[in-house]
């Protein structure tokens, strides 16, 4: 916790390789007068819920004056800024999150079809739910699982409050689900986009359009990232060499595996393996 005069901040920032949904950051902050951030962009989704006080949220040439009970959503690559009021600076909770399921879940809340700043229903439990995410935050596997669970509960409450059921209205998402299930069951085998599309019952080009619409990455990249994520799990759990982890995750070429692993994880697999006591290197 960081103390500054009458202000305070408690926060968490993680580096998760969860492809589905992961908490990127969370926290609570009582801001000092005129405390501000931006205008700048984020590379993840970010929701702020105002507990007390007032402030201003801005996107390009549009701004909103917000008070307790209001919230705002910052989407990836959205130029945004926000500042606490001079007389009554706000206190807010926030959660940042990413992953291939993030956009789909937000679509189901209805927030992506609304103004980015919005008023929440009376007697909501958003402050409590965000506080729960903060309370269980940590870097261990169990803490990451608890944070994801709390985040899902928060998103579920947003779905109940604002209510768009996109996946139920649009049956085309079922094709994406079938493809993802096929990848989950067969990632270690020699599968390609043609086989994935066949499993979903659509053409390769249509599968590409659906993936871009619902999870914002093409199916071949999803498959690669999924395999990298599984390899990282194998290395983190220990007991496998880099080569064994690569093969178990569906990579036949270890040089290619090392290259894409570094691209998505930020370090070579040998370094990642060595950062955990259980892992062993080639």
C-alpha positions in Angstrom: 0.0 0.0 0.0 1.3 3.4 -0.9 0.5 6.4 1.3 0.5 10.0 0.1 -1.0 12.6 2.4 -4.7 11.8 2.6 -4.5 9.6 -0.4 -3.8 5.9 -0.6 -3.4 3.2 -3.1 -3.3 -0.6 -2.9 -2.8 -2.5 -6.1 -1.7 -5.7 -7.8 -0.2 -6.3 -11.2 0.4 -9.7 -12.6 2.0 -11.4 -15.6 -0.3 -14.2 -16.4 -0.2 -16.5 -19.4 -3.8 -17.5 -19.0 -5.3 -17.4 -22.5 -9.0 -17.4 -21.5 -9.3 -14.8 -18.8 -6.8 -13.3 -16.5 -6.6 -10.4 -14.0 -3.9 -8.0 -15.3 -4.2 -5.6 -12.4 -6.5 -4.6 -9.6 -6.6 -2.1 -6.8 -8.2 0.6 -4.8 -7.1 4.2 -4.7 -8.1 7.3 -2.8 -6.8 10.0 -5.1 -5.3 13.4 -4.1 -6.9 16.5 -5.6 -6.4 16.7 -9.4 -4.6 13.3 -9.5 -4.7 12.2 -13.1 -3.8 9.5 -15.6 -3.4 10.0 -19.4 -4.5 10.7 -22.0 -2.9 7.4 -23.1 -3.8 3.9 -24.1 -4.0 0.5 -22.3 -3.3 -2.9 -23.8 -6.1 -4.6 -21.8 -9.6 -3.9 -20.6 -10.0 -1.8 -17.5 -13.1 -1.0 -15.4 -13.1 1.6 -12.6 -16.0 1.8 -10.1 -16.3 5.1 -8.1 -16.9 4.6 -4.4 -16.7 8.2 -3.2 -16.0 11.7 -4.5 -16.0 13.0 -8.0 -13.8 13.2 -11.1 -13.7 13.4 -14.9 -13.3 10.7 -17.5 -12.4 11.7 -21.1 -12.1 10.0 -24.5 -10.7 12.2 -27.2 -13.0 15.3 -27.3 -15.7 13.8 -25.1 -15.8 13.8 -21.3 -18.1 12.8 -18.4 -18.3 14.2 -14.9 -18.7 11.1 -12.6 -19.6 10.6 -9.0 -20.1 7.7 -6.5 -22.0 4.9 -8.1 -20.7 5.6 -11.6 -18.2 3.5 -13.5 -16.2 3.6 -16.7 -14.6 1.1 -19.1 -11.4 1.6 -21.0 -10.9 -0.7 -23.9 -7.5 -1.8 -25.4 -5.9 0.9 -27.6 -8.6 3.5 -26.6 -7.1 6.9 -25.9 -8.5 7.8 -22.5 -7.7 9.9 -19.5 -9.2 10.6 -16.1 -8.6 13.1 -13.3 -9.8 13.5 -9.7 -11.9 16.5 -8.7 -10.0 19.4 -7.0 -12.5 19.8 -4.2 -13.8 16.2 -3.8 -11.3 13.8 -5.3 -12.6 10.4 -5.9 -11.8 7.0 -4.5 -12.3 4.1 -6.9 -11.8 0.4 -7.2 -10.5 -1.0 -10.5 -9.8 -4.3 -12.3 -7.8 -4.7 -15.5 -8.1 -8.0 -17.4 -7.2 -9.7 -20.7 -7.4 -13.0 -22.4 -9.2 -14.5 -25.4 -12.5 -14.7 -23.6 -12.4 -11.1 -22.3 -14.1 -9.5 -25.3 -16.8 -12.2 -25.5 -17.6 -11.9 -21.8 -17.8 -8.1 -22.0 -20.1 -8.4 -25.0 -22.4 -10.4 -22.8 -22.5 -7.7 -20.2 -23.7 -5.2 -22.8 -21.0 -2.7 -21.9 -19.4 -2.7 -25.3 -22.7 -1.4 -26.8 -23.0 1.4 -24.2 -21.3 4.7 -23.5 -17.9 4.0 -21.8 -19.0 5.9 -18.7 -22.2 4.6 -17.1 -24.2 4.8 -13.8 -24.6 1.5 -11.9 -27.9 0.3 -10.3 -28.7 1.3 -6.8 -27.7 -1.2 -4.1 -25.3 -3.0 -6.3 -22.5 -5.2 -5.0 -19.7 -4.0 -7.4 -17.5 -2.5 -4.6 -17.7 -5.7 -2.6 -16.9 -7.9 -5.7 -14.0 -5.7 -6.7 -12.7 -5.7 -3.1 -12.8 -9.5 -3.2 -10.5 -9.6 -6.3 -8.1 -7.3 -4.5 -8.2 -9.4 -1.3 -7.2 -12.6 -3.0 -4.6 -11.1 -5.4 -1.2 -12.8 -5.6 1.2 -14.5 -8.0 0.7 -18.1 -7.0 -1.4 -20.5 -9.2 -4.1 -20.7 -6.5 -4.2 -16.9 -6.2 -4.6 -16.5 -10.0 -7.4 -19.1 -9.9 -9.2 -17.2 -7.1 -8.8 -13.8 -8.9 -10.2 -15.3 -12.0 -13.2 -16.7 -10.1 -13.9 -13.4 -8.4 -13.5 -11.6 -11.8 -16.1 -14.0 -13.3 -18.5 -13.2 -10.5 -18.1 -9.5 -11.1 -18.7 -9.9 -14.8 -21.7 -12.0 -14.1 -23.2 -9.2 -12.0 -22.6 -6.8 -14.8 -24.4 -9.2 -17.1 -27.4 -9.2 -14.7 -27.3 -5.4 -14.4 -26.9 -4.4 -18.0 -28.1 -7.6 -19.5 -27.1 -8.2 -23.2 -27.0 -11.9 -23.9 -25.1 -11.8 -27.1 -24.0 -15.4 -27.2 -27.6 -16.6 -26.9 -28.9 -14.2 -29.6 -26.1 -15.0 -32.0 -25.8 -18.8 -32.6 -22.6 -18.2 -34.8 -20.6 -18.1 -31.6 -21.3 -21.8 -31.2 -18.9 -22.5 -34.1 -16.2 -20.7 -32.2 -16.9 -22.8 -29.1 -16.7 -26.0 -31.1 -13.4 -25.0 -32.6 -12.0 -24.1 -29.2 -13.2 -27.4 -27.7 -11.5 -29.2 -30.6 -8.3 -27.4 -29.9 -8.5 -28.1 -26.2 -8.9 -31.8 -26.8 -6.4 -32.2 -29.7 -3.7 -29.5 -29.2 -1.0 -32.1 -28.7 -1.8 -33.8 -32.0 -0.9 -32.7 -35.5 -3.9 -30.5 -36.2 -4.2 -27.5 -38.5 -6.8 -24.9 -39.3 -8.4 -27.1 -41.9 -9.1 -29.8 -39.3 -10.3 -27.2 -36.8 -12.7 -25.7 -39.3 -14.0 -29.1 -40.2 -14.6 -29.9 -36.6 -16.7 -26.7 -36.3 -18.6 -27.4 -39.5 -17.5 -24.2 -41.3 -15.0 -23.1 -43.9 -11.6 -21.8 -43.1 -12.4 -18.3 -44.2 -15.6 -18.2 -42.2 -13.9 -19.6 -39.1 -11.3 -16.8 -39.5 -14.1 -14.1 -39.6 -15.8 -15.6 -36.5 -12.6 -15.7 -34.5 -11.8 -12.1 -35.3 -15.4 -11.0 -34.4 -15.6 -12.8 -31.1 -12.0 -13.2 -29.7 -10.1 -10.7 -31.9 -7.3 -13.1 -32.9 -7.2 -15.5 -35.9 -7.6 -19.2 -35.3 -4.0 -20.1 -36.2 -2.7 -17.6 -33.6 -5.1 -18.9 -31.0 -3.8 -22.4 -31.6 -0.2 -21.3 -31.3 -0.9 -19.3 -28.1 -2.9 -22.1 -26.6 0.0 -24.5 -27.2 2.5 -22.0 -25.7 0.3 -21.7 -22.7 0.2 -25.4 -22.2 3.9 -25.7 -22.6 4.4 -23.0 -20.0 2.1 -25.0 -17.6 4.2 -28.1 -18.2 7.4 -26.2 -17.5 6.0 -24.4 -14.5 4.7 -27.7 -13.0 8.2 -29.2 -13.4 9.4 -32.6 -14.4 9.7 -32.0 -18.2 12.6 -30.7 -20.2 12.0 -27.9 -22.7 12.0 -30.5 -25.6 9.5 -32.7 -23.7 7.2 -29.7 -22.9 7.3 -28.6 -26.6 6.4 -32.0 -27.9 3.7 -32.5 -25.3 2.1 -29.2 -26.4 2.0 -30.1 -30.0 5.3 -28.5 -31.3 7.3 -30.8 -33.6 10.0 -28.3 -34.2 11.8 -27.2 -31.1 13.5 -24.2 -32.7 10.1 -22.9 -33.9 8.8 -23.6 -30.4 11.6 -21.6 -28.8 10.9 -18.7 -31.1 7.2 -18.4 -30.5 7.5 -19.1 -26.8 9.9 -16.1 -26.5 7.4 -14.0 -28.6 4.5 -14.6 -26.3 6.2 -15.2 -22.9 8.9 -12.6 -23.2 11.8 -15.1 -22.5 13.2 -18.3 -24.0 11.6 -21.5 -22.6 14.9 -22.5 -21.0 14.9 -19.3 -18.9 11.2 -19.8 -18.1 11.9 -23.4 -17.0 14.9 -22.3 -14.9 12.8 -19.7 -13.0 10.9 -22.5 -11.3 12.7 -24.9 -9.0 10.8 -27.9 -10.4 11.7 -27.3 -14.0 14.8 -28.7 -15.7 16.5 -27.6 -18.8 18.0 -29.4 -21.8 
